[in-house]
Amino acid sequence: MSDALARPAEAATPAPPRSNAVVAVLALAGIVVSLMQTLVIPIVPELPKLLDAPASDTAWAVTATLLAASVATPVVGRLGDMFGKRRMLLVSIVLLVSGSVVCALSDSLVPMIIGRALQGLAAAVVPLGISIMRDVLPAERLAGSTALMSASLGVGGALGLPSAAFIADNFDWHLLFWVSAALGTLALVLVVLIVPESKVRAGGRFDLVGSLGLSAGLVSLLLAVSKGGDWGWTSATTLGLGAAAVVILLSWGFYELRAKQPLVDLRTTAKKQVLFTNLASVALGFSMFAMSLVLPQLLQLPTQTGYGLGKSMMTVGLVLAPQGLVMMAMSAVSAGVTKAKGPKVTLMIGALIVAAGYGVSLVLMSEVWHLVLVSCVIGAGVGFTYGALPALIMGAVDPTQTGAANSLNTLMRSLGTSFASALAGVILAQMTTDFGGTALPAENGFKTVMAIGAGAALLAFAIATLIPKRPAPSAVAPSSDPAPTAQAAADARA
């Protein structure tokens, strides 16, 4: 087995007899959380009418989830390391259920935004689940289980879109959130009954100042990136938020380097294996989201444009659904490659497959089956990369830091998707064609976005080549203490 997946000695004790059940429950929780990303897509055009509010305001139902997730992911990951990963997993799922119920009872804008923000606060479920797996599963199960857990992000998103479209087309839109609440409640009960708590704790004191600084910096950055197109990229608001993000994040980094118990251990983050994995994650997040922006629009644009396929949102969901199944299947293949060759090779293979999928899209974009093929090829690559990223991270950090480290890696992917959304929006707004007096994105605009997606995947491949072949021995050295303390972790880092 690759050194990158080596685990502490305390986790090498006999695993719970229900390892399969633990993996299944954690993967289910990941899928339920990922559904939040696609849950409102079918009703976004209708939200102004449903909530009796301007479209510019209802867009916050999407933005609020993004901002809440970016703030919660690193903070909850660190809290999981300190006070128990299962405990914080349960808190996250409770927030998801609460947010779903608030949205289900909403008929106006403010409760909807509050509910969507609560749902976003559950975004740390996947990195927490991966960290729990490292602590409680036998070593031979770890590669496949973490790959499956990582793939649950894409699986839930891909399968959620057709389901949400079906519900939105045939039932009252509130049912979307009642179903979400029911699935969240099911996941909550199963976690309570089946998932054990890890004994690996960092202990210590929570870095409140660091968490507030990181949250302020991320909110400023993501607001500038996600709303810049609406506000104007050269507007005072956008430029001011961008400048504030730079100043706040630099100040935050200066503070974290001097904090005794930082929210994010920047010295660990600067290790080559962690640094280059996180940089590759940004590029991959950018690349993977490009497809999500292009394919639905191509499928729904009128056939009279010459390149649109004139399909419904339901068809869009059905076209993208096979991608989730491919990702799930590829997670097992990814684990096999990781065991044989190491996660670095797995990541490089996945990045090349994603780039190949975008290459195919440049010549096959005119039929529904073309787009099914493209989404499946890209999904196969994503399945590889999602399995490799947590293995690389966990192979380079102390067992008491896995929650925070995995959460930060998830955040890096989210930043990549945000940048992709902003850049693609600019390109498609600039490269347009006139259709009956209405400006629509031109075919060359879509091809440009797909080409950039391919370039981002190749950039991820290039960055992955810089990852060390094996982590430093200290990164995987077993610990003799079954419950590491904060002091022991500090000594190990020193």
C-alpha positions, -999 to 999 in steps of 0.1 A, spaced: 0 0 0 12 35 -7 29 54 21 5 82 15 -22 62 31 -3 50 61 -22 55 93 -14 60 130 -10 29 151 -40 37 172 -61 34 141 -46 0 133 -64 -17 161 -92 -41 150 -119 -21 131 -155 -21 141 -173 -51 128 -196 -28 107 -169 -12 85 -191 -15 54 -220 1 72 -198 30 84 -186 36 49 -221 34 35 -235 58 61 -207 84 57 -211 82 19 -248 87 22 -242 118 44 -219 132 17 -244 126 -10 -272 143 10 -250 174 15 -239 175 -21 -276 176 -31 -277 211 -17 -256 223 -46 -282 214 -72 -313 215 -52 -325 250 -62 -311 250 -98 -345 240 -114 -364 268 -95 -338 296 -98 -356 313 -127 -389 311 -108 -376 324 -75 -385 361 -81 -421 351 -87 -422 325 -59 -406 348 -33 -421 381 -46 -386 397 -49 -363 410 -76 -340 386 -94 -310 404 -81 -321 397 -45 -332 361 -50 -297 353 -63 -286 355 -27 -304 322 -22 -275 307 -41 -248 331 -29 -256 326 8 -250 288 5 -216 295 -11 -205 320 15 -217 299 44 -199 268 31 -166 287 26 -167 300 62 -179 267 78 -156 242 61 -122 252 76 -137 262 110 -158 230 114 -128 209 103 -107 223 130 -134 219 156 -137 183 146 -100 177 152 -103 194 186 -136 181 200 -145 150 179 -151 146 142 -183 126 147 -197 152 170 -191 180 145 -205 157 117 -237 155 137 -238 192 143 -234 198 105 -262 175 96 -285 191 122 -277 225 105 -286 210 72 -319 196 84 -327 229 102 -320 249 70 -341 226 49 -371 230 72 -367 268 73 -367 268 34 -396 244 33 -417 268 54 -406 299 35 -426 320 12 -405 351 13 -369 360 6 -353 365 41 -362 330 55 -351 314 23 -317 331 25 -314 321 62 -323 285 54 -299 283 25 -271 297 46 -278 270 73 -276 244 46 -243 258 35 -229 254 70 -231 216 65 -204 217 38 -178 201 61 -195 168 62 -174 152 34 -140 162 48 -151 152 83 -163 118 69 -129 112 52 -111 121 85 -133 97 104 -125 69 80 -88 74 85 -92 70 122 -116 40 124 -112 19 93 -86 -8 87 -57 3 65 -67 -20 36 -101 -3 34 -89 33 35 -81 40 -1 -114 27 -15 -135 42 12 -120 77 10 -123 76 -28 -160 68 -25 -166 94 1 -149 120 -20 -169 109 -51 -201 114 -31 -198 152 -38 -202 147 -75 -226 117 -72 -251 137 -52 -248 167 -75 -253 146 -106 -282 125 -93 -298 155 -75 -304 176 -106 -329 152 -124 -346 144 -91 -350 181 -82 -362 189 -117 -388 162 -115 -401 174 -82 -401 211 -93 -420 202 -125 -447 180 -109 -451 191 -73 -451 222 -51 -415 236 -49 -415 234 -11 -413 196 -14 -377 199 -26 -368 211 9 -390 186 28 -373 158 9 -339 173 18 -349 175 54 -361 139 54 -328 126 38 -308 147 63 -328 132 92 -322 97 78 -284 104 76 -284 119 111 -301 88 126 -277 64 108 -246 83 119 -258 82 155 -265 44 153 -235 33 132 -206 57 130 -182 55 160 -164 85 174 -126 87 168 -103 89 198 -78 110 179 -81 146 193 -59 176 190 -73 193 222 -61 228 229 -79 261 224 -100 272 195 -85 301 175 -114 325 175 -94 355 161 -81 333 133 -115 320 124 -130 355 123 -101 367 101 -103 338 77 -141 341 75 -139 379 68 -113 374 41 -131 345 24 -165 363 24 -148 395 9 -131 374 -18 -160 353 -28 -184 382 -28 -161 401 -52 -158 370 -74 -194 358 -74 -211 392 -76 -186 411 -97 -204 403 -128 -236 419 -114 -220 448 -97 -194 455 -125 -158 443 -123 -145 478 -120 -171 491 -96 -161 505 -63 -178 477 -44 -161 449 -63 -127 465 -62 -131 474 -25 -140 439 -16 -111 425 -36 -87 449 -19 -102 441 15 -98 403 9 -61 408 1 -54 429 32 -74 407 55 -60 374 43 -24 387 44 -30 400 80 -46 367 89 -16 347 76 8 370 96 -13 363 127 -16 325 122 21 321 118 25 336 153 -5 319 170 3 291 195 -27 271 184 -37 284 149 -69 276 131 -48 266 101 -12 254 106 3 273 77 37 256 82 20 223 76 1 238 47 35 249 32 48 213 30 53 205 -6 29 176 -6 1 197 10 9 229 -9 9 214 -44 -21 192 -37 -41 222 -26 -29 242 -57 -39 213 -79 -73 212 -62 -79 249 -71 -71 241 -108 -93 210 -107 -122 228 -91 -119 254 -119 -118 227 -146 -146 206 -133 -171 234 -129 -166 247 -164 -185 217 -177 -213 223 -152 -217 258 -167 -216 249 -203 -235 217 -208 -269 228 -192 -269 259 -214 -261 240 -246 -289 216 -238 -315 242 -232 -308 268 -258 -332 268 -288 -324 246 -317 -329 276 -340 -295 289 -328 -278 261 -347 -260 247 -317 -286 246 -289 -305 214 -284 -338 228 -270 -342 204 -241 -359 207 -208 -342 210 -174 -354 174 -167 -334 163 -198 -304 182 -186 -305 163 -153 -308 130 -171 -279 138 -193 -257 147 -164 -269 118 -141 -246 91 -157 -216 112 -147 -224 106 -110 -226 68 -116 -193 69 -135 -176 88 -107 -188 62 -82 -175 34 -104 -142 51 -109 -136 56 -72 -129 19 -69 -105 20 -98 -89 51 -83 -83 32 -51 -67 3 -69 -43 27 -87 -35 45 -55 -26 12 -38 -4 1 -67 12 34 -77 4 60 -51 -21 88 -51 2 112 -70 0 90 -101 -38 86 -96 -42 124 -95 -21 129 -127 -41 102 -145 -74 118 -134 -63 153 -145 -54 139 -180 -87 122 -183 -106 154 -174 -85 173 -200 -93 146 -226 -130 149 -219 -129 186 -226 -109 179 -258 -137 156 -269 -162 184 -262 -145 207 -287 -155 184 -316 -186 166 -302 -212 192 -291 -241 188 -315 -260 158 -302 -274 147 -268 -252 116 -268 -222 137 -274 -228 156 -242 -235 124 -223 -201 111 -235 -183 143 -226 -198 144 -191 -190 107 -185 -154 111 -196 -149 141 -174 -167 123 -145 -143 94 -148 -114 118 -144 -131 135 -115 -135 101 -98 -98 96 -101 -88 130 -87 -114 130 -59 -100 97 -46 -64 109 -48 -67 143 -31 -76 132 5 -50 104 3 -23 129 -5 -34 153 22 -37 126 49 -3 112 40 14 145 48 -3 157 80 -5 147 116 -35 125 125 -47 153 148 -49 177 118 -68 156 93 -101 173 98 -87 208 93 -64 197 64 -91 179 45 -115 208 50 -90 233 37 -85 211 6 -122 210 0 -122 248 4 -95 250 -23 -117 231 -48 -146 255 -39 -125 285 -46 -116 270 -80 -153 266 -89 -160 302 -79 -132 315 -101 -145 293 -130 -180 307 -126 -168 343 -127 -145 338 -157 -170 318 -177 -196 344 -170 -174 371 -184 -165 350 -215 -201 341 -223 -213 376 -217 -187 390 -242 -190 363 -269 -226 365 -279 -248 361 -309 -281 378 -317 -312 357 -316 -344 375 -323 -331 407 -307 -318 388 -276 -281 383 -270 -273 346 -263 -239 330 -256 -222 321 -289 -210 286 -298 -174 298 -298 -180 312 -263 -189 277 -251 -159 262 -269 -136 288 -253 -148 279 -218 -143 242 -225 -108 249 -238 -100 268 -207 -114 239 -187 -90 216 -205 -61 240 -198 -70 241 -161 -69 203 -160 -35 202 -177 -23 228 -152 -34 205 -124 -14 177 -140 16 199 -142 13 209 -105 8 173 -96 42 164 -111 57 186 -84 42 166 -55 69 145 -38 67 108 -46 66 98 -10 58 119 21 84 126 47 88 98 72 75 120 100 42 125 81 33 88 85 52 77 115 29 58 138 20 72 172 21 51 203 -4 72 221 -40 62 213 -53 97 221 -27 123 210 -28 155 229 -22 190 215 13 189 230 21 156 214 10 169 181 31 200 185 61 179 193 55 158 162 54 189 141 86 203 156 
